[in-house]
Amino acid sequence: MTLSIRLEPELERDLALAAERTGRSKSDIVKSCLREHLARLALHKTPYELGEDLFGGNDSGPVDLAEDRKAYLTELLHAKHDR
């Protein structure tokens, strides 16, 4: 696919300079930047994948904390008091 874009003169100079310094074509540099930008937008990630690092793992604590919270809190308080 061919795509035409208009660049401000300063951005065009920077792109030409980057291409010259790296020995890459301007198209290569633009495609690489576009890939990186789109990856950061996470267009193809599920909601779970987006928040995966925020969720607890299998060993992040008791699994029944919500169901048995009174017993768990009582146990914690006794353990703290017995120190």
MOPAC internal coordinates of N, CA, C and O (Angstrom, degrees):
PM7 1SCF
backbone

  N    0.0000 0     0.00 0     0.00 0    0    0    0
  C    1.4460 1     0.00 0     0.00 0    1    0    0
  C    1.5277 1   108.65 1     0.00 0    2    1    0
  O    1.2310 1   121.11 1   -43.03 1    3    2    1
  N    1.2700 1   115.48 1   136.97 1    3    2    1
  C    1.4548 1   121.00 1   176.76 1    5    3    2
  C    1.5180 1   108.35 1  -101.22 1    6    5    3
  O    1.2310 1   121.27 1   -42.58 1    7    6    5
  N    1.3310 1   115.18 1   137.42 1    7    6    5
  C    1.4562 1   120.70 1  -178.95 1    9    7    6
  C    1.5252 1   107.77 1  -135.12 1   10    9    7
  O    1.2310 1   120.23 1   -47.06 1   11   10    9
  N    1.3012 1   117.17 1   132.94 1   11   10    9
  C    1.4601 1   121.34 1   176.50 1   13   11   10
  C    1.5213 1   108.58 1  -109.26 1   14   13   11
  O    1.2310 1   120.91 1   -44.24 1   15   14   13
  N    1.3304 1   115.87 1   135.76 1   15   14   13
  C    1.4594 1   120.18 1   176.98 1   17   15   14
  C    1.5274 1   109.18 1  -132.95 1   18   17   15
  O    1.2310 1   121.30 1   -25.11 1   19   18   17
  N    1.2912 1   115.12 1   154.89 1   19   18   17
  C    1.4656 1   120.53 1   176.11 1   21   19   18
  C    1.5259 1   108.10 1  -103.90 1   22   21   19
  O    1.2310 1   120.84 1   -50.63 1   23   22   21
  N    1.3103 1   116.00 1   129.37 1   23   22   21
  C    1.4634 1   121.74 1   179.49 1   25   23   22
  C    1.5130 1   109.57 1  -114.66 1   26   25   23
  O    1.2310 1   121.42 1   -33.68 1   27   26   25
  N    1.3264 1   114.88 1   146.32 1   27   26   25
  C    1.4583 1   118.39 1   172.26 1   29   27   26
  C    1.5356 1   107.33 1   -65.55 1   30   29   27
  O    1.2310 1   120.14 1   -27.14 1   31   30   29
  N    1.3266 1   117.33 1   152.86 1   31   30   29
  C    1.4680 1   120.16 1  -177.96 1   33   31   30
  C    1.5326 1   113.51 1   -54.33 1   34   33   31
  O    1.2310 1   119.95 1   139.92 1   35   34   33
  N    1.3323 1   117.70 1   -40.08 1   35   34   33
  C    1.4624 1   120.15 1  -178.83 1   37   35   34
  C    1.5375 1   111.05 1   -65.91 1   38   37   35
  O    1.2310 1   120.58 1   137.75 1   39   38   37
  N    1.3315 1   116.50 1   -42.25 1   39   38   37
  C    1.4600 1   120.19 1   178.85 1   41   39   38
  C    1.5287 1   110.63 1   -66.31 1   42   41   39
  O    1.2310 1   120.65 1   141.61 1   43   42   41
  N    1.3191 1   116.37 1   -38.39 1   43   42   41
  C    1.4644 1   120.43 1   177.90 1   45   43   42
  C    1.5312 1   110.67 1   -63.79 1   46   45   43
  O    1.2310 1   120.08 1   138.43 1   47   46   45
  N    1.3330 1   117.45 1   -41.57 1   47   46   45
  C    1.4781 1   121.30 1   176.74 1   49   47   46
  C    1.5256 1   110.73 1   -62.78 1   50   49   47
  O    1.2310 1   120.54 1   135.43 1   51   50   49
  N    1.3368 1   116.57 1   -44.57 1   51   50   49
  C    1.4654 1   120.31 1   179.69 1   53   51   50
  C    1.5303 1   111.47 1   -62.35 1   54   53   51
  O    1.2310 1   120.61 1   139.66 1   55   54   53
  N    1.3181 1   116.44 1   -40.34 1   55   54   53
  C    1.4544 1   120.50 1   178.80 1   57   55   54
  C    1.5271 1   110.83 1   -65.33 1   58   57   55
  O    1.2310 1   120.44 1   135.63 1   59   58   57
  N    1.3285 1   116.77 1   -44.37 1   59   58   57
  C    1.4663 1   120.61 1   179.01 1   61   59   58
  C    1.5264 1   110.39 1   -62.83 1   62   61   59
  O    1.2310 1   120.33 1   139.13 1   63   62   61
  N    1.3248 1   116.97 1   -40.87 1   63   62   61
  C    1.4625 1   121.36 1   179.19 1   65   63   62
  C    1.5262 1   110.89 1   -65.16 1   66   65   63
  O    1.2310 1   120.26 1   137.05 1   67   66   65
  N    1.3203 1   117.11 1   -42.95 1   67   66   65
  C    1.4635 1   121.15 1   178.40 1   69   67   66
  C    1.5307 1   110.48 1   -62.82 1   70   69   67
  O    1.2310 1   120.24 1   138.70 1   71   70   69
  N    1.3154 1   117.15 1   -41.30 1   71   70   69
  C    1.4687 1   121.01 1   179.01 1   73   71   70
  C    1.5310 1   110.32 1   -63.83 1   74   73   71
  O    1.2310 1   120.89 1   137.75 1   75   74   73
  N    1.3064 1   115.91 1   -42.25 1   75   74   73
  C    1.4700 1   120.45 1   179.96 1   77   75   74
  C    1.5255 1   111.03 1   -65.25 1   78   77   75
  O    1.2310 1   120.67 1   135.15 1   79   78   77
  N    1.3202 1   116.33 1   -44.85 1   79   78   77
  C    1.4702 1   120.48 1  -177.57 1   81   79   78
  C    1.5273 1   112.96 1   -68.89 1   82   81   79
  O    1.2310 1   120.13 1   145.59 1   83   82   81
  N    1.3237 1   117.35 1   -34.41 1   83   82   81
  C    1.4613 1   119.98 1  -176.11 1   85   83   82
  C    1.5231 1   113.18 1   -95.13 1   86   85   83
  O    1.2310 1   120.49 1   166.90 1   87   86   85
  N    1.3217 1   116.66 1   -13.10 1   87   86   85
  C    1.4642 1   119.69 1  -177.99 1   89   87   86
  C    1.5177 1   112.64 1    74.94 1   90   89   87
  O    1.2310 1   120.71 1  -162.92 1   91   90   89
  N    1.3008 1   116.25 1    17.08 1   91   90   89
  C    1.4690 1   121.15 1   178.79 1   93   91   90
  C    1.5235 1   108.81 1  -104.86 1   94   93   91
  O    1.2310 1   121.20 1   -19.22 1   95   94   93
  N    1.3154 1   115.31 1   160.78 1   95   94   93
  C    1.4623 1   118.45 1   176.62 1   97   95   94
  C    1.5275 1   109.46 1   -78.36 1   98   97   95
  O    1.2310 1   121.38 1   -21.94 1   99   98   97
  N    1.3245 1   114.96 1   158.06 1   99   98   97
  C    1.4642 1   119.09 1   176.95 1  101   99   98
  C    1.5282 1   110.05 1   -62.04 1  102  101   99
  O    1.2310 1   120.35 1   142.53 1  103  102  101
  N    1.3251 1   116.93 1   -37.47 1  103  102  101
  C    1.4709 1   120.56 1   178.24 1  105  103  102
  C    1.5222 1   110.99 1   -61.44 1  106  105  103
  O    1.2310 1   120.53 1   137.64 1  107  106  105
  N    1.3407 1   116.60 1   -42.36 1  107  106  105
  C    1.4691 1   120.21 1   178.57 1  109  107  106
  C    1.5221 1   111.18 1   -60.19 1  110  109  107
  O    1.2310 1   120.70 1   135.68 1  111  110  109
  N    1.3061 1   116.27 1   -44.32 1  111  110  109
  C    1.4628 1   120.92 1  -178.81 1  113  111  110
  C    1.5281 1   110.43 1   -64.73 1  114  113  111
  O    1.2310 1   120.19 1   135.14 1  115  114  113
  N    1.3133 1   117.24 1   -44.86 1  115  114  113
  C    1.4678 1   120.90 1   179.95 1  117  115  114
  C    1.5210 1   110.50 1   -63.76 1  118  117  115
  O    1.2310 1   119.94 1   136.57 1  119  118  117
  N    1.3470 1   117.73 1   -43.43 1  119  118  117
  C    1.4723 1   120.32 1   178.97 1  121  119  118
  C    1.5255 1   110.75 1   -62.44 1  122  121  119
  O    1.2310 1   120.36 1   138.27 1  123  122  121
  N    1.3187 1   116.92 1   -41.73 1  123  122  121
  C    1.4631 1   120.84 1   179.60 1  125  123  122
  C    1.5283 1   110.97 1   -63.02 1  126  125  123
  O    1.2310 1   120.64 1   134.88 1  127  126  125
  N    1.3185 1   116.39 1   -45.12 1  127  126  125
  C    1.4681 1   120.54 1   178.92 1  129  127  126
  C    1.5219 1   111.11 1   -63.43 1  130  129  127
  O    1.2310 1   120.46 1   139.87 1  131  130  129
  N    1.3075 1   116.73 1   -40.13 1  131  130  129
  C    1.4617 1   120.80 1   179.71 1  133  131  130
  C    1.5284 1   110.33 1   -65.58 1  134  133  131
  O    1.2310 1   119.91 1   137.78 1  135  134  133
  N    1.3326 1   117.77 1   -42.22 1  135  134  133
  C    1.4705 1   120.93 1   177.55 1  137  135  134
  C    1.5316 1   110.67 1   -59.64 1  138  137  135
  O    1.2310 1   120.58 1   133.32 1  139  138  137
  N    1.3298 1   116.50 1   -46.68 1  139  138  137
  C    1.4653 1   120.79 1  -179.85 1  141  139  138
  C    1.5277 1   111.10 1   -61.44 1  142  141  139
  O    1.2310 1   120.87 1   135.75 1  143  142  141
  N    1.3129 1   115.94 1   -44.25 1  143  142  141
  C    1.4589 1   120.05 1  -179.08 1  145  143  142
  C    1.5341 1   111.04 1   -63.57 1  146  145  143
  O    1.2310 1   120.54 1   135.12 1  147  146  145
  N    1.3198 1   116.58 1   -44.88 1  147  146  145
  C    1.4644 1   120.20 1  -179.89 1  149  147  146
  C    1.5215 1   111.38 1   -66.62 1  150  149  147
  O    1.2310 1   119.86 1   145.81 1  151  150  149
  N    1.3213 1   117.87 1   -34.19 1  151  150  149
  C    1.4649 1   120.69 1   176.89 1  153  151  150
  C    1.5218 1   110.22 1   -64.55 1  154  153  151
  O    1.2310 1   120.23 1   141.26 1  155  154  153
  N    1.3421 1   117.17 1   -38.74 1  155  154  153
  C    1.4640 1   120.38 1   178.33 1  157  155  154
  C    1.5237 1   111.81 1   -67.15 1  158  157  155
  O    1.2310 1   120.38 1   151.61 1  159  158  157
  N    1.3142 1   116.89 1   -28.39 1  159  158  157
  C    1.4644 1   120.07 1   177.96 1  161  159  158
  C    1.5177 1   111.52 1   -74.70 1  162  161  159
  O    1.2310 1   120.40 1   165.56 1  163  162  161
  N    1.3184 1   116.84 1   -14.44 1  163  162  161
  C    1.4699 1   123.03 1   176.74 1  165  163  162
  C    1.5269 1   111.40 1    54.29 1  166  165  163
  O    1.2310 1   120.57 1  -127.04 1  167  166  165
  N    1.2992 1   116.51 1    52.96 1  167  166  165
  C    1.4590 1   120.63 1  -176.50 1  169  167  166
  C    1.5285 1   113.56 1   -65.75 1  170  169  167
  O    1.2310 1   119.90 1   153.08 1  171  170  169
  N    1.3052 1   117.80 1   -26.92 1  171  170  169
  C    1.4538 1   120.10 1  -173.31 1  173  171  170
  C    1.5255 1   113.11 1  -110.26 1  174  173  171
  O    1.2310 1   119.76 1  -165.38 1  175  174  173
  N    1.3197 1   118.06 1    14.62 1  175  174  173
  C    1.4610 1   120.59 1  -179.36 1  177  175  174
  C    1.5206 1   110.48 1   -93.83 1  178  177  175
  O    1.2310 1   121.63 1   -34.69 1  179  178  177
  N    1.3272 1   114.48 1   145.31 1  179  178  177
  C    1.4589 1   120.20 1   176.08 1  181  179  178
  C    1.5283 1   108.59 1   -79.36 1  182  181  179
  O    1.2310 1   119.80 1   -16.64 1  183  182  181
  N    1.3161 1   117.98 1   163.36 1  183  182  181
  C    1.4659 1   119.71 1   176.69 1  185  183  182
  C    1.5344 1   111.95 1   -55.88 1  186  185  183
  O    1.2310 1   120.48 1   142.18 1  187  186  185
  N    1.3347 1   116.69 1   -37.82 1  187  186  185
  C    1.4666 1   119.56 1   178.67 1  189  187  186
  C    1.5267 1   110.71 1   -63.22 1  190  189  187
  O    1.2310 1   120.22 1   135.28 1  191  190  189
  N    1.3380 1   117.19 1   -44.72 1  191  190  189
  C    1.4645 1   120.80 1  -179.82 1  193  191  190
  C    1.5259 1   111.49 1   -62.11 1  194  193  191
  O    1.2310 1   120.43 1   143.43 1  195  194  193
  N    1.3195 1   116.79 1   -36.57 1  195  194  193
  C    1.4644 1   120.16 1   179.69 1  197  195  194
  C    1.5269 1   112.25 1   -65.91 1  198  197  195
  O    1.2310 1   119.79 1   146.36 1  199  198  197
  N    1.3401 1   118.01 1   -33.64 1  199  198  197
  C    1.4575 1   120.86 1  -177.05 1  201  199  198
  C    1.5116 1   114.02 1  -107.77 1  202  201  199
  O    1.2310 1   120.30 1  -171.97 1  203  202  201
  N    1.3304 1   117.03 1     8.03 1  203  202  201
  C    1.4611 1   121.33 1  -173.63 1  205  203  202
  C    1.5221 1   113.39 1   -54.51 1  206  205  203
  O    1.2310 1   119.85 1   140.64 1  207  206  205
  N    1.3222 1   117.89 1   -39.36 1  207  206  205
  C    1.4655 1   120.02 1  -179.14 1  209  207  206
  C    1.5289 1   112.39 1   -72.57 1  210  209  207
  O    1.2310 1   119.74 1   170.83 1  211  210  209
  N    1.3245 1   118.10 1    -9.17 1  211  210  209
  C    1.4615 1   121.68 1   179.80 1  213  211  210
  C    1.5236 1   112.56 1   -95.87 1  214  213  211
  O    1.2310 1   120.20 1   165.86 1  215  214  213
  N    1.3314 1   117.22 1   -14.14 1  215  214  213
  C    1.4562 1   121.37 1  -176.85 1  217  215  214
  C    1.5189 1   110.30 1   -88.00 1  218  217  215
  O    1.2310 1   120.90 1   -30.53 1  219  218  217
  N    1.3129 1   115.88 1   149.47 1  219  218  217
  C    1.4537 1   121.00 1   176.40 1  221  219  218
  C    1.5181 1   111.19 1   -71.66 1  222  221  219
  O    1.2310 1   121.20 1   -25.21 1  223  222  221
  N    1.3058 1   115.32 1   154.79 1  223  222  221
  C    1.4556 1   120.28 1   177.83 1  225  223  222
  C    1.5125 1   110.87 1   -95.61 1  226  225  223
  O    1.2310 1   121.19 1     8.46 1  227  226  225
  N    1.3171 1   115.32 1  -171.54 1  227  226  225
  C    1.4624 1   120.59 1  -179.42 1  229  227  226
  C    1.5194 1   112.11 1   -62.85 1  230  229  227
  O    1.2310 1   120.15 1   151.47 1  231  230  229
  N    1.3071 1   117.32 1   -28.53 1  231  230  229
  C    1.4632 1   120.71 1  -176.53 1  233  231  230
  C    1.5283 1   112.21 1  -107.16 1  234  233  231
  O    1.2310 1   120.37 1  -153.48 1  235  234  233
  N    1.3262 1   116.90 1    26.52 1  235  234  233
  C    1.4596 1   119.61 1  -175.06 1  237  235  234
  C    1.5280 1   113.27 1   -87.70 1  238  237  235
  O    1.2310 1   119.86 1  -176.65 1  239  238  237
  N    1.2978 1   117.86 1     3.35 1  239  238  237
  C    1.4629 1   120.58 1   179.08 1  241  239  238
  C    1.5063 1   110.64 1   143.93 1  242  241  239
  O    1.2310 1   120.73 1     3.24 1  243  242  241
  N    1.3220 1   116.21 1  -176.76 1  243  242  241
  C    1.4615 1   119.00 1  -178.83 1  245  243  242
  C    1.5214 1   111.00 1   -65.33 1  246  245  243
  O    1.2310 1   120.72 1   -42.41 1  247  246  245
  N    1.3198 1   116.22 1   137.59 1  247  246  245
  C    1.4584 1   120.00 1  -177.25 1  249  247  246
  C    1.5201 1   112.59 1   -78.19 1  250  249  247
  O    1.2310 1   120.00 1   159.10 1  251  250  249
  N    1.3429 1   117.60 1   -20.90 1  251  250  249
  C    1.4585 1   120.44 1  -176.67 1  253  251  250
  C    1.5233 1   112.40 1  -106.16 1  254  253  251
  O    1.2310 1   120.07 1  -151.94 1  255  254  253
  N    1.3002 1   117.47 1    28.06 1  255  254  253
  C    1.4630 1   121.71 1  -175.78 1  257  255  254
  C    1.5293 1   111.79 1   -57.09 1  258  257  255
  O    1.2310 1   119.94 1   138.81 1  259  258  257
  N    1.3184 1   117.72 1   -41.19 1  259  258  257
  C    1.4611 1   120.23 1  -178.85 1  261  259  258
  C    1.5223 1   111.56 1   -69.77 1  262  261  259
  O    1.2310 1   120.49 1   143.83 1  263  262  261
  N    1.3318 1   116.66 1   -36.17 1  263  262  261
  C    1.4573 1   120.30 1  -176.87 1  265  263  262
  C    1.5226 1   112.03 1   -77.36 1  266  265  263
  O    1.2310 1   120.12 1   143.61 1  267  266  265
  N    1.3221 1   117.37 1   -36.39 1  267  266  265
  C    1.4566 1   121.64 1  -172.87 1  269  267  266
  C    1.5309 1   110.61 1  -121.47 1  270  269  267
  O    1.2310 1   120.72 1  -139.56 1  271  270  269
  N    1.3211 1   116.23 1    40.44 1  271  270  269
  C    1.4634 1   120.40 1  -172.09 1  273  271  270
  C    1.5348 1   113.05 1   -64.25 1  274  273  271
  O    1.2310 1   119.74 1   143.89 1  275  274  273
  N    1.3259 1   118.09 1   -36.11 1  275  274  273
  C    1.4640 1   120.38 1  -178.06 1  277  275  274
  C    1.5216 1   110.85 1   -64.30 1  278  277  275
  O    1.2310 1   120.69 1   133.97 1  279  278  277
  N    1.3117 1   116.29 1   -46.03 1  279  278  277
  C    1.4698 1   119.82 1   179.29 1  281  279  278
  C    1.5296 1   110.18 1   -64.85 1  282  281  279
  O    1.2310 1   120.30 1   139.52 1  283  282  281
  N    1.3089 1   117.03 1   -40.48 1  283  282  281
  C    1.4702 1   120.95 1   179.88 1  285  283  282
  C    1.5316 1   110.97 1   -63.54 1  286  285  283
  O    1.2310 1   120.26 1   132.88 1  287  286  285
  N    1.3203 1   117.11 1   -47.12 1  287  286  285
  C    1.4643 1   120.78 1   179.95 1  289  287  286
  C    1.5284 1   111.79 1   -65.77 1  290  289  287
  O    1.2310 1   120.44 1   141.23 1  291  290  289
  N    1.3224 1   116.76 1   -38.77 1  291  290  289
  C    1.4632 1   120.48 1   176.73 1  293  291  290
  C    1.5187 1   110.36 1   -60.95 1  294  293  291
  O    1.2310 1   120.94 1   136.23 1  295  294  293
  N    1.3152 1   115.81 1   -43.77 1  295  294  293
  C    1.4620 1   121.10 1   178.84 1  297  295  294
  C    1.5325 1   110.91 1   -62.38 1  298  297  295
  O    1.2310 1   120.41 1   137.97 1  299  298  297
  N    1.3136 1   116.83 1   -42.03 1  299  298  297
  C    1.4691 1   120.93 1   178.25 1  301  299  298
  C    1.5262 1   111.38 1   -63.36 1  302  301  299
  O    1.2310 1   120.62 1   136.01 1  303  302  301
  N    1.3303 1   116.42 1   -43.99 1  303  302  301
  C    1.4627 1   120.40 1  -179.55 1  305  303  302
  C    1.5293 1   111.66 1   -64.99 1  306  305  303
  O    1.2310 1   120.46 1   138.95 1  307  306  305
  N    1.3187 1   116.73 1   -41.05 1  307  306  305
  C    1.4654 1   119.98 1   177.34 1  309  307  306
  C    1.5255 1   110.90 1   -63.94 1  310  309  307
  O    1.2310 1   120.36 1   138.21 1  311  310  309
  N    1.3152 1   116.91 1   -41.79 1  311  310  309
  C    1.4571 1   121.20 1  -179.60 1  313  311  310
  C    1.5356 1   109.74 1   -64.79 1  314  313  311
  O    1.2310 1   120.18 1   140.77 1  315  314  313
  N    1.3165 1   117.27 1   -39.23 1  315  314  313
  C    1.4601 1   121.00 1   179.76 1  317  315  314
  C    1.5364 1   110.36 1   -69.09 1  318  317  315
  O    1.2310 1   120.77 1   140.08 1  319  318  317
  N    1.3231 1   116.13 1   -39.92 1  319  318  317
  C    1.4693 1   121.61 1  -178.17 1  321  319  318
  C    1.5380 1   111.81 1   -68.81 1  322  321  319
  O    1.2310 1   121.06 1   145.92 1  323  322  321
  N    1.3381 1   115.57 1   -34.08 1  323  322  321
  C    1.4760 1   120.53 1  -176.81 1  325  323  322
  C    1.5202 1   113.41 1   -77.55 1  326  325  323
  O    1.2310 1   119.53 1   172.93 1  327  326  325
  N    1.2944 1   118.51 1    -7.07 1  327  326  325
  C    1.4799 1   120.98 1  -178.64 1  329  327  326
  C    1.4789 1   111.98 1   -65.66 1  330  329  327
  O    1.2310 1   120.10 1   180.00 1  331  330  329

